[in-house]
Amino acid sequence: MKIKINNISQVFAIGDIHGCDSLLKKIHKKILNKSEKVNGKKILIYLGDYIDRGSEVKETIDTIINFRPKDFKCVFLRGNHDQMLMDFVNNKRDSLEIWLYNSGGETLKSYCGSAFTEKLNNSSTQEQLIRKTLVKKLPPKHLKFFYDLQFCYIWKNYFFVHAGIDPNRPLNNQRENDMIWTRAPKFLASEQPFEKIVVHGHTPNKTVEEKSNRINLDTGAIYPELGKLSCMCIDVKENRRKFFSAKRRFL
């Protein structure tokens, strides 16, 4: 369903989920509550990093795929963790070692089962077995979801991306690696205006960072010291931003 930009009443953006399906469902419920009595079309943007670190990876992707509220356009951005999975699936050199170093084991457990992953090590002789098993266990609609992820999305004066940008390059000429990986001080510490307000995740922070040139929505859903999944709502009619979160309970 195509939604005309000039008929948008709300825009929502969700930060890094990292397999926290229970928090995602709470955020979805809050989005539905906040949009229920608002007329017009809405956009919901996920900022990437759906997988790794958390234990509910498969459930998280199912939840995202199945969440299709009325009058919403859903946009799915690519994070560095999602890219690492695809690099491994596509047999990129050293991709398994890099992915496992970045908590890819939780995703493998979620899809392949702990009984399978506990017997594995990061040896080259087993890499093909791991890849073959993962591709077999990945539901086709999940694999398509990962292949279809986009690197950025523009809406009016906002540039949505997973990690950030290179301020020395125009927005229409950003490098993919920067958009999913950057934590460069020239972006995070910059106080200069960018072409558009950059809405991103990737760099965990205790609270949402709302600055004049960027907004960071990664509030560390998976981390005990942080433990929140955050969402931004742009109210188009009132021309203002609101933020809300779902907090994780740690035993």
NULO-921770 format. One record per residue (C-alpha): residue in one letter; x, y, z. Coordinates in nm, 4 decimals, padded with zeros to 6 digits, always signed. Each point is the difference from the previous one (the first is absolute). Layout:
N
(kevo 'a' (X Y Z)),
...
//
This chain:
251
(kevo 'm' (+00.0000 +00.0000 +00.0000)),
(kevo 'k' (+00.1442 +00.3359 -00.1034)),
(kevo 'i' (-00.0563 +00.2908 +00.2366)),
(kevo 'k' (+00.0081 +00.3578 -00.1202)),
(kevo 'i' (+00.2519 +00.2068 +00.1927)),
(kevo 'n' (-00.2344 +00.2990 +00.0208)),
(kevo 'n' (-00.2613 -00.2037 +00.1868)),
(kevo 'i' (+00.2215 -00.1170 +00.2870)),
(kevo 's' (-00.1210 +00.0738 +00.3524)),
(kevo 'q' (+00.2587 -00.1888 +00.2078)),
(kevo 'v' (+00.3489 -00.1407 -00.0477)),
(kevo 'f' (+00.1376 -00.2577 +00.2439)),
(kevo 'a' (+00.3597 -00.1259 +00.0254)),
(kevo 'i' (+00.1233 -00.2886 +00.2182)),
(kevo 'g' (+00.3577 -00.0440 +00.1206)),
(kevo 'd' (+00.2186 -00.3121 +00.0173)),
(kevo 'i' (-00.2024 -00.3079 +00.1034)),
(kevo 'h' (+00.2681 -00.2721 +00.0211)),
(kevo 'g' (-00.2323 -00.2954 +00.0482)),
(kevo 'c' (-00.2087 +00.1613 +00.2767)),
(kevo 'd' (-00.3343 -00.1168 -00.1347)),
(kevo 's' (-00.1921 +00.0631 +00.3222)),
(kevo 'l' (+00.1074 +00.3665 -00.0001)),
(kevo 'l' (-00.0839 +00.0355 -00.3680)),
(kevo 'k' (-00.3544 -00.1246 +00.0609)),
(kevo 'k' (-00.0414 +00.2581 +00.2763)),
(kevo 'i' (+00.1190 +00.2746 -00.2335)),
(kevo 'h' (-00.2349 -00.1206 -00.2736)),
(kevo 'k' (-00.2891 +00.0157 +00.2465)),
(kevo 'k' (+00.0922 +00.3555 +00.0978)),
(kevo 'i' (+00.0204 +00.0990 -00.3667)),
(kevo 'l' (-00.3475 -00.1364 -00.0609)),
(kevo 'n' (-00.1349 +00.1860 +00.3031)),
(kevo 'k' (+00.1591 +00.3277 -00.1079)),
(kevo 's' (-00.1197 -00.0287 -00.3597)),
(kevo 'e' (-00.3491 -00.1412 +00.0596)),
(kevo 'k' (-00.1850 +00.3310 +00.0074)),
(kevo 'v' (+00.2247 +00.1836 -00.2454)),
(kevo 'n' (-00.1317 +00.0310 -00.3533)),
(kevo 'g' (+00.2242 -00.0244 -00.3042)),
(kevo 'k' (+00.2799 -00.2283 -00.1100)),
(kevo 'k' (+00.2981 -00.0937 +00.2152)),
(kevo 'i' (+00.3575 -00.1135 -00.0586)),
(kevo 'l' (+00.1809 -00.2436 +00.2289)),
(kevo 'i' (+00.3788 -00.0180 -00.0418)),
(kevo 'y' (+00.2167 -00.2676 +00.1601)),
(kevo 'l' (+00.3621 +00.1136 +00.0319)),
(kevo 'g' (+00.1597 -00.3450 -00.0331)),
(kevo 'd' (+00.1890 -00.2473 +00.2209)),
(kevo 'y' (-00.2919 -00.2360 +00.0484)),
(kevo 'i' (+00.2266 -00.2935 +00.0836)),
(kevo 'd' (+00.2938 -00.1166 +00.2188)),
(kevo 'r' (+00.0611 +00.0523 +00.3743)),
(kevo 'g' (-00.3598 -00.0809 +00.1021)),
(kevo 's' (-00.1499 -00.3487 +00.0096)),
(kevo 'e' (-00.3303 +00.0674 -00.1821)),
(kevo 'v' (+00.1379 +00.0659 -00.3459)),
(kevo 'k' (-00.2280 -00.2266 -00.2019)),
(kevo 'e' (-00.3023 +00.1207 +00.1951)),
(kevo 't' (+00.1031 +00.3618 -00.0578)),
(kevo 'i' (+00.0105 -00.0417 -00.3777)),
(kevo 'd' (-00.3358 -00.1769 +00.0060)),
(kevo 't' (-00.1488 +00.2855 +00.2015)),
(kevo 'i' (+00.1350 +00.2628 -00.2382)),
(kevo 'i' (-00.1158 -00.1839 -00.3118)),
(kevo 'n' (-00.3490 -00.0586 +00.1403)),
(kevo 'f' (-00.0539 +00.3523 +00.1366)),
(kevo 'r' (-00.1983 +00.1726 -00.2717)),
(kevo 'p' (-00.2372 +00.2523 +00.1596)),
(kevo 'k' (-00.2545 +00.1782 -00.2159)),
(kevo 'd' (+00.1118 +00.3210 -00.1720)),
(kevo 'f' (+00.3687 -00.0622 +00.0799)),
(kevo 'k' (+00.2926 -00.0127 -00.2369)),
(kevo 'c' (+00.2824 -00.2023 +00.1568)),
(kevo 'v' (+00.3647 +00.0721 -00.0861)),
(kevo 'f' (+00.2774 -00.2408 +00.0995)),
(kevo 'l' (+00.3577 +00.1276 +00.0165)),
(kevo 'r' (+00.3175 -00.2075 +00.0040)),
(kevo 'g' (+00.2254 -00.0105 +00.3046)),
(kevo 'n' (+00.3557 -00.1252 +00.0278)),
(kevo 'h' (-00.1135 -00.3189 +00.1754)),
(kevo 'd' (-00.2515 -00.0727 -00.2760)),
(kevo 'q' (+00.2776 +00.0570 -00.2537)),
(kevo 'm' (+00.2295 -00.2440 +00.1824)),
(kevo 'l' (-00.2643 -00.2718 -00.0278)),
(kevo 'm' (-00.0348 +00.0650 -00.3721)),
(kevo 'd' (+00.3769 +00.0073 -00.0482)),
(kevo 'f' (+00.0161 -00.3464 +00.1533)),
(kevo 'v' (-00.2935 -00.1313 -00.2018)),
(kevo 'n' (+00.1682 +00.1311 -00.3161)),
(kevo 'n' (+00.3350 -00.1639 +00.0871)),
(kevo 'k' (+00.2008 +00.3178 +00.0523)),
(kevo 'r' (+00.3537 -00.0688 +00.1161)),
(kevo 'd' (+00.0501 -00.0042 +00.3815)),
(kevo 's' (-00.3686 +00.0807 +00.0473)),
(kevo 'l' (-00.0672 -00.2742 +00.2562)),
(kevo 'e' (+00.2870 +00.1050 +00.2256)),
(kevo 'i' (-00.1076 +00.3648 -00.0130)),
(kevo 'w' (-00.3648 -00.0856 +00.0599)),
(kevo 'l' (+00.0670 -00.2321 +00.2950)),
(kevo 'y' (+00.2265 +00.2630 +00.1553)),
(kevo 'n' (-00.2997 +00.2362 -00.0149)),
(kevo 's' (-00.2468 -00.2376 +00.1734)),
(kevo 'g' (-00.1225 -00.1790 -00.3106)),
(kevo 'g' (-00.0161 -00.3205 +00.2028)),
(kevo 'e' (-00.3327 +00.1078 +00.1520)),
(kevo 't' (-00.1521 +00.0234 -00.3467)),
(kevo 'l' (+00.1357 -00.3424 -00.0931)),
(kevo 'k' (-00.1501 -00.1442 +00.3191)),
(kevo 's' (-00.3341 +00.1607 -00.0705)),
(kevo 'y' (-00.0262 -00.1509 -00.3485)),
(kevo 'c' (+00.1997 -00.3216 +00.0300)),
(kevo 'g' (-00.0504 -00.0938 +00.3654)),
(kevo 's' (+00.2416 -00.0062 +00.2923)),
(kevo 'a' (+00.0674 -00.3732 -00.0445)),
(kevo 'f' (+00.1504 +00.0750 -00.3420)),
(kevo 't' (+00.1968 +00.3120 +00.0905)),
(kevo 'e' (+00.1524 -00.1405 +00.3207)),
(kevo 'k' (+00.1873 -00.2581 -00.2052)),
(kevo 'l' (+00.1496 +00.2548 -00.2354)),
(kevo 'n' (+00.3220 +00.1923 +00.0013)),
(kevo 'n' (+00.1310 +00.2644 -00.2353)),
(kevo 's' (+00.2099 -00.2337 -00.2141)),
(kevo 's' (+00.0092 +00.0248 -00.3766)),
(kevo 't' (-00.0988 -00.3667 -00.0293)),
(kevo 'q' (-00.3331 +00.0715 +00.1654)),
(kevo 'e' (-00.0775 +00.3332 -00.1620)),
(kevo 'q' (-00.1756 -00.1534 -00.3006)),
(kevo 'l' (-00.2070 -00.2235 +00.2288)),
(kevo 'i' (-00.1079 +00.2997 +00.2076)),
(kevo 'r' (-00.0896 +00.2009 -00.3102)),
(kevo 'k' (-00.1921 -00.2878 -00.1570)),
(kevo 't' (-00.1931 -00.0617 +00.3214)),
(kevo 'l' (-00.0850 +00.3671 +00.0516)),
(kevo 'v' (-00.1241 +00.0494 -00.3552)),
(kevo 'k' (-00.2125 -00.3139 +00.0348)),
(kevo 'k' (-00.1468 +00.1151 +00.3314)),
(kevo 'l' (-00.0668 +00.3591 -00.1072)),
(kevo 'p' (-00.3640 +00.0239 -00.1127)),
(kevo 'p' (-00.0137 +00.1299 -00.3593)),
(kevo 'k' (-00.1941 +00.3075 +00.1094)),
(kevo 'h' (+00.2731 +00.0778 +00.2560)),
(kevo 'l' (+00.2755 -00.0333 -00.2592)),
(kevo 'k' (-00.1947 +00.2278 -00.2360)),
(kevo 'f' (-00.0432 +00.2492 +00.2841)),
(kevo 'f' (+00.3771 +00.0227 +00.0495)),
(kevo 'y' (+00.0693 +00.0280 -00.3734)),
(kevo 'd' (-00.2541 +00.2817 -00.0365)),
(kevo 'l' (+00.1368 +00.2229 +00.2779)),
(kevo 'q' (+00.0930 +00.3497 -00.1164)),
(kevo 'f' (+00.2824 +00.2221 +00.1215)),
(kevo 'c' (-00.1856 +00.3269 +00.0525)),
(kevo 'y' (-00.3332 +00.1746 -00.0313)),
(kevo 'i' (-00.0837 +00.3669 -00.0472)),
(kevo 'w' (-00.3176 +00.1697 +00.1165)),
(kevo 'k' (-00.0234 +00.3786 -00.0225)),
(kevo 'n' (+00.2803 +00.1446 +00.2152)),
(kevo 'y' (+00.1021 -00.3367 +00.1482)),
(kevo 'f' (+00.2604 -00.2505 -00.1126)),
(kevo 'f' (-00.0537 -00.3407 +00.1624)),
(kevo 'v' (+00.2971 -00.2367 +00.0157)),
(kevo 'h' (+00.1362 -00.2699 +00.2299)),
(kevo 'a' (+00.3343 +00.1394 +00.1197)),
(kevo 'g' (+00.0471 +00.3458 -00.1473)),
(kevo 'i' (+00.1683 +00.1867 -00.2822)),
(kevo 'd' (+00.3291 +00.1465 -00.1134)),
(kevo 'p' (-00.0606 +00.3760 +00.0365)),
(kevo 'n' (+00.2627 +00.0657 -00.2672)),
(kevo 'r' (-00.2111 -00.1692 -00.2660)),
(kevo 'p' (-00.3420 +00.1060 -00.1353)),
(kevo 'l' (-00.2929 -00.2112 +00.1153)),
(kevo 'n' (-00.0568 -00.1307 -00.3511)),
(kevo 'n' (+00.3566 -00.1332 -00.0107)),
(kevo 'q' (+00.0415 -00.1759 +00.3338)),
(kevo 'r' (+00.1998 -00.3222 +00.0201)),
(kevo 'e' (-00.1874 -00.3111 +00.1092)),
(kevo 'n' (+00.2691 -00.0921 +00.2514)),
(kevo 'd' (-00.0327 +00.3380 +00.1743)),
(kevo 'm' (-00.3775 -00.0224 +00.0135)),
(kevo 'i' (+00.0068 -00.3304 +00.1894)),
(kevo 'w' (+00.3260 +00.0235 +00.1996)),
(kevo 't' (+00.1114 +00.3560 +00.0727)),
(kevo 'r' (+00.0675 +00.1292 +00.3483)),
(kevo 'a' (+00.2405 +00.2638 -00.1239)),
(kevo 'p' (+00.0385 +00.3099 +00.2211)),
(kevo 'k' (-00.0421 +00.2193 -00.3070)),
(kevo 'f' (-00.3614 -00.1223 -00.0044)),
(kevo 'l' (-00.0859 -00.0659 +00.3655)),
(kevo 'a' (+00.1825 +00.3039 +00.1416)),
(kevo 's' (-00.0927 +00.2423 -00.2755)),
(kevo 'e' (-00.2086 +00.3027 +00.0917)),
(kevo 'q' (-00.0230 +00.1228 -00.3575)),
(kevo 'p' (-00.3325 -00.0340 -00.1839)),
(kevo 'f' (-00.0254 -00.2869 -00.2469)),
(kevo 'e' (-00.2049 +00.0099 -00.3210)),
(kevo 'k' (-00.2830 -00.1619 +00.1950)),
(kevo 'i' (-00.0537 -00.1134 +00.3570)),
(kevo 'v' (+00.1597 -00.3446 +00.0209)),
(kevo 'v' (-00.2056 -00.2566 +00.1945)),
(kevo 'h' (+00.2129 -00.3011 +00.0908)),
(kevo 'g' (+00.0786 -00.2769 +00.2481)),
(kevo 'h' (+00.3115 -00.2193 +00.0322)),
(kevo 't' (+00.1664 +00.1902 +00.2870)),
(kevo 'p' (-00.1665 -00.0983 +00.3309)),
(kevo 'n' (-00.0830 +00.2856 +00.2335)),
(kevo 'k' (-00.1807 +00.0180 +00.3341)),
(kevo 't' (-00.2693 +00.2260 -00.1440)),
(kevo 'v' (-00.1081 +00.1165 -00.3436)),
(kevo 'e' (+00.2427 +00.2617 -00.1300)),
(kevo 'e' (-00.1928 +00.2861 -00.1582)),
(kevo 'k' (+00.2378 +00.2508 -00.1517)),
(kevo 's' (-00.0473 +00.2711 -00.2577)),
(kevo 'n' (+00.1655 -00.2051 -00.2755)),
(kevo 'r' (-00.0659 -00.3621 +00.1024)),
(kevo 'i' (-00.2205 -00.2245 +00.2147)),
(kevo 'n' (+00.1334 -00.3260 +00.1444)),
(kevo 'l' (-00.2707 -00.2558 +00.0850)),
(kevo 'd' (+00.2244 -00.2842 +00.1177)),
(kevo 't' (-00.0585 -00.0301 +00.3750)),
(kevo 'g' (+00.1588 -00.3431 +00.0391)),
(kevo 'a' (-00.3001 -00.2318 +00.0112)),
(kevo 'i' (+00.2150 -00.3072 +00.0657)),
(kevo 'y' (+00.2399 +00.1457 +00.2574)),
(kevo 'p' (-00.0729 -00.0318 +00.3755)),
(kevo 'e' (+00.1382 +00.3463 +00.0754)),
(kevo 'l' (-00.2276 +00.1573 -00.2641)),
(kevo 'g' (-00.2795 -00.2399 -00.0939)),
(kevo 'k' (-00.2446 +00.2165 -00.1957)),
(kevo 'l' (-00.1395 -00.0180 -00.3518)),
(kevo 's' (-00.0892 +00.3512 -00.1121)),
(kevo 'c' (-00.2223 +00.1470 -00.2681)),
(kevo 'm' (-00.0495 +00.3474 -00.1418)),
(kevo 'c' (-00.3326 +00.1331 -00.1219)),
(kevo 'i' (-00.0136 +00.3035 -00.2256)),
(kevo 'd' (-00.3411 +00.1647 +00.0233)),
(kevo 'v' (-00.0290 +00.1702 -00.3384)),
(kevo 'k' (-00.3010 +00.2190 +00.0798)),
(kevo 'e' (+00.1494 +00.1294 +00.3250)),
(kevo 'n' (+00.3511 +00.0077 -00.1507)),
(kevo 'r' (+00.1624 -00.1533 +00.3064)),
(kevo 'r' (+00.1833 -00.3130 +00.1093)),
(kevo 'k' (-00.0892 -00.2355 +00.2833)),
(kevo 'f' (+00.2005 -00.2897 +00.1416)),
(kevo 'f' (-00.1060 -00.3103 +00.1871)),
(kevo 's' (+00.1654 -00.3246 +00.1087)),
(kevo 'a' (-00.0556 -00.3529 +00.1248)),
(kevo 'k' (+00.2286 -00.1006 +00.2852)),
(kevo 'r' (+00.1546 -00.3424 +00.0377)),
(kevo 'r' (-00.0246 -00.1877 +00.3293)),
(kevo 'f' (+00.3177 -00.1778 +00.1034)),
(kevo 'l' (+00.0017 -00.2716 +00.2651)),
//
